[in-house]
C-alpha cells in the first residue's frame, strides 16, 4: 500500500464550501481520475482518505492537507495533475509527496492567516492590534453545540500584525475597491478549544471596538509546525521530501557497493 499526501486550496467563492462538500467533490475526483484507492473493510467500505485540520467554512486557504492510501504505486506529481484536472477551479491540488514519515496531523500545530478588513482604516487597525497584543487575556464568546462558551483568544496568538498589501487578492470581485482596507497577519497555535480568526476579530472588537463594516475576507496562508527559533510555520511535507531525497541519494551508493569485488583478487 502506498500513501500519498496532498496539499490543496480553497479559493474564491469556493471558500464557502463546507468540509463535507469538499469530501464529496474529492471522492468524485478520485473516481474520475481512476485512482487505485485502498478501501476500508466492513459492510460499508469507503476510500481510505485522512483529512487533517480543515479550515472553517467561509474561509479561503492555500494550505489544506489530506492523505490517501493506494493499492498500486503511482507517481505523486502525475497523480496530482490528474486529481487537479478532476476538481473544480478553486479546489486545486497544488502539491503531492509520497508519505515516508509518520504523523502528518501531529505536524499541523499552527496556522498563518491573512485577514482582509475592507472599509477599515489601516491606522485604526494598527491601534486595535496594539491593544490586543498588549492585553494579558482577551475573553471572547462563541456558540457551541453545548451552548455559549467563553475562552481566552489571546493565549493562542503567537503574532498579530498589520501588514502593507496582501499575498492573496480579494476573494470577491464585488468587494469595495475605493474604500480603505486593512490587512492583518495572524499566527495562531492549534489549541483546545481552537482559536479561529473570527475569535480574534471578536477580540479586536472587545479591546478596541474595531468592527469592520463588511465581513472580513480570511485566508489561511500556511499551516505546519511552529519553529520557536525563527518564529515561522514550517512546511509539514518537508520531512517526506527529505526522506525521499535521502533514499534517492543512498540508492546509487548501495548499488556501487554491491558491484565491488568481494575477497582477494
C-alpha positions in Angstrom: 0.0 0.0 0.0 1.3 3.4 -1.0 0.4 6.6 0.9 0.3 10.0 -0.8 0.0 13.3 0.9 -1.6 16.2 -0.8 -1.9 20.0 -0.3 -5.0 21.6 -1.7 -6.6 25.1 -1.8 -10.0 26.7 -1.3 -10.0 29.9 -3.4 -12.6 32.5 -4.4 -16.2 31.6 -3.9 -15.3 28.0 -3.2 -14.2 29.1 0.3 -17.9 28.8 1.1 -17.8 25.0 0.5 -18.1 23.0 3.7 -15.6 20.2 4.6 -18.3 17.7 3.7 -18.8 19.4 0.3 -15.1 19.0 -0.4 -15.1 15.4 0.7 -17.9 14.6 -1.9 -16.1 16.6 -4.6 -12.7 14.9 -3.8 -14.2 11.4 -3.9 -15.8 12.1 -7.3 -12.4 13.3 -8.5 -10.8 10.1 -7.3 -13.2 8.1 -9.4 -12.8 10.3 -12.5 -9.0 10.0 -12.3 -9.3 6.3 -11.8 -7.0 6.3 -8.7 -6.4 2.8 -7.4 -7.8 3.6 -3.9 -7.5 1.3 -0.9 -10.8 0.8 0.8 -11.8 0.1 4.4 -13.2 -3.2 5.5 -16.7 -3.8 6.8 -20.3 -3.6 5.4 -19.8 -0.1 4.0 -16.3 0.2 2.6 -15.1 3.7 1.9 -11.9 5.0 0.3 -9.0 5.5 2.8 -8.7 9.3 2.9 -7.5 11.1 6.0 -8.3 14.7 6.3 -6.3 16.9 8.7 -7.5 20.2 10.4 -9.8 21.6 7.7 -10.3 25.3 7.6 -13.7 26.6 8.8 -16.5 27.1 6.1 -16.3 30.6 4.6 -12.5 31.0 4.9 -10.1 30.6 2.0 -7.0 28.5 2.3 -3.7 27.9 0.5 -2.7 25.1 2.8 -5.2 22.3 3.4 -3.8 18.7 3.7 -5.0 15.2 3.3 -3.6 11.7 2.9 -4.8 8.9 0.6 -3.9 5.2 0.5 -3.4 3.4 -2.8 -3.3 -0.3 -3.7 -0.9 0.3 -6.6 2.1 2.7 -6.6 1.7 6.0 -8.6 4.0 8.9 -9.3 2.9 11.6 -6.9 3.2 14.5 -9.4 1.3 12.7 -12.2 -1.4 11.8 -9.6 -1.6 15.5 -8.5 -2.2 16.6 -12.1 -4.9 14.1 -12.7 -6.7 15.0 -9.5 -6.4 18.7 -10.1 -7.9 18.4 -13.5 -10.8 16.4 -12.0 -11.7 19.1 -9.4 -13.4 22.5 -10.0 -11.3 25.6 -10.3 -10.7 26.9 -6.8 -10.3 23.5 -5.3 -6.8 23.0 -6.6 -4.3 20.2 -5.7 -1.0 22.1 -5.6 1.4 19.7 -4.0 1.9 15.9 -3.6 4.5 13.8 -1.9 4.8 10.1 -1.1 4.4 9.6 2.7 7.7 8.4 4.1 7.3 9.6 7.6 4.5 9.2 10.2 2.4 11.8 12.0 1.2 14.4 9.4 -1.6 15.6 11.7 1.0 16.0 14.5 2.9 18.4 12.4 -0.1 20.8 11.9 0.3 22.7 15.2 0.0 26.3 13.9 -1.5 28.4 11.1 -0.7 31.7 9.4 -3.9 33.6 8.5 -4.5 36.8 6.4 -7.4 38.9 7.4 -8.6 41.4 4.9 -10.7 44.2 6.5 -12.4 46.2 3.8 -13.7 49.5 4.9 -11.3 49.7 7.9 -8.7 52.4 8.1 -5.2 50.9 8.5 -4.4 53.3 11.3 -7.4 52.2 13.3 -6.5 48.6 12.7 -2.9 49.2 13.9 -4.3 50.7 17.1 -6.6 47.8 17.7 -3.8 45.3 17.0 -1.6 47.1 19.6 -4.3 47.0 22.2 -4.9 43.2 21.5 -1.2 42.4 21.8 -0.8 44.4 25.0 -3.6 42.6 26.7 -2.8 39.7 29.1 -6.0 38.0 28.2 -8.9 38.7 25.7 -12.1 36.8 26.6 -14.5 36.1 23.8 -17.6 34.0 23.5 -18.6 31.5 20.8 -21.8 29.5 20.4 -21.1 25.7 20.5 -23.3 22.7 20.4 -23.3 22.7 24.2 -24.2 26.4 24.4 -22.2 29.6 24.7 -18.6 29.1 25.7 -16.2 31.8 27.0 -12.4 31.4 26.4 -9.2 33.4 26.1 -8.4 34.3 22.4 -5.1 36.0 23.3 -3.2 33.0 24.7 -3.1 31.1 21.4 -2.0 34.1 19.3 1.8 34.0 18.6 1.8 37.0 16.3 -0.7 39.6 15.1 0.4 42.5 12.9 -0.9 44.9 10.4 0.9 44.5 7.0 1.0 46.5 3.8 -0.5 44.8 0.8 -1.8 41.3 0.6 -0.4 37.9 -0.6 -3.8 36.9 -1.8 -6.3 39.0 -3.8 -9.7 40.0 -2.5 -11.8 36.7 -2.9 -14.8 38.5 -4.3 -15.0 40.7 -7.4 -17.7 42.8 -5.8 -15.5 43.8 -2.8 -15.2 47.6 -2.5 -12.1 48.9 -4.2 -12.5 52.7 -3.4 -12.5 52.3 0.4 -9.7 51.9 2.9 -8.6 48.4 3.6 -6.5 47.0 6.4 -4.6 43.7 6.1 -3.7 41.8 9.3 -1.3 38.8 9.5 -2.1 36.3 12.3 -0.1 33.3 13.5 -2.1 31.2 15.9 -1.3 27.9 17.6 -3.8 25.0 17.3 -5.0 24.6 20.9 -8.1 23.3 22.6 -10.6 25.0 22.3 -9.4 26.1 18.9 -8.9 29.8 18.4 -10.1 30.8 15.0 -9.7 34.1 13.0 -13.3 35.1 13.8 -12.5 34.8 17.5 -9.5 37.2 17.1 -11.8 39.6 15.3 -14.2 39.3 18.2 -11.2 40.1 20.5 -10.3 43.2 18.5 -13.9 44.4 18.8 -13.8 43.8 22.6 -10.5 45.6 23.3 -10.6 48.4 20.7 -14.2 48.5 19.4 -12.9 47.6 15.9 -15.9 46.4 13.8 -15.4 46.1 10.0 -18.5 47.3 8.0 -18.4 44.1 5.9 -17.4 40.6 6.8 -13.7 40.0 6.8 -12.1 38.0 4.0 -10.0 35.4 5.7 -7.4 33.2 4.1 -5.1 30.6 5.6 -1.7 31.0 4.0 0.2 28.2 5.7 0.0 25.6 8.5 2.5 23.3 10.0 5.0 23.1 12.9 5.8 26.4 14.6 9.5 27.0 14.8 10.3 28.8 18.0 13.7 29.9 16.9 12.7 31.5 13.6 9.1 32.4 14.5 7.9 30.8 11.3 5.4 28.0 10.4 7.3 25.2 8.6 6.2 23.1 5.6 4.6 19.8 7.0 5.5 17.9 3.8 9.2 18.8 4.1 10.2 15.7 6.1 8.7 13.4 3.4 10.7 15.2 0.7 13.9 15.0 2.8 13.3 11.2 3.4 12.7 10.7 -0.3 15.9 12.6 -1.3 17.9 10.7 1.3 16.6 7.4 -0.2 17.5 8.5 -3.7 21.0 9.5 -2.7 21.5 6.2 -0.8 20.4 4.0 -3.7 23.4 4.7 -6.0 25.8 4.3 -3.1 24.3 0.9 -2.2 24.4 -0.2 -5.9 28.1 0.8 -6.1 29.0 -1.1 -3.0 27.2 -4.2 -4.3 29.2 -4.1 -7.5 32.6 -4.1 -5.7 34.5 -7.3 -5.8 34.5 -9.4 -2.7 37.6 -11.2 -1.4 41.1 -11.3 -2.8 41.7 -10.6 -6.5 
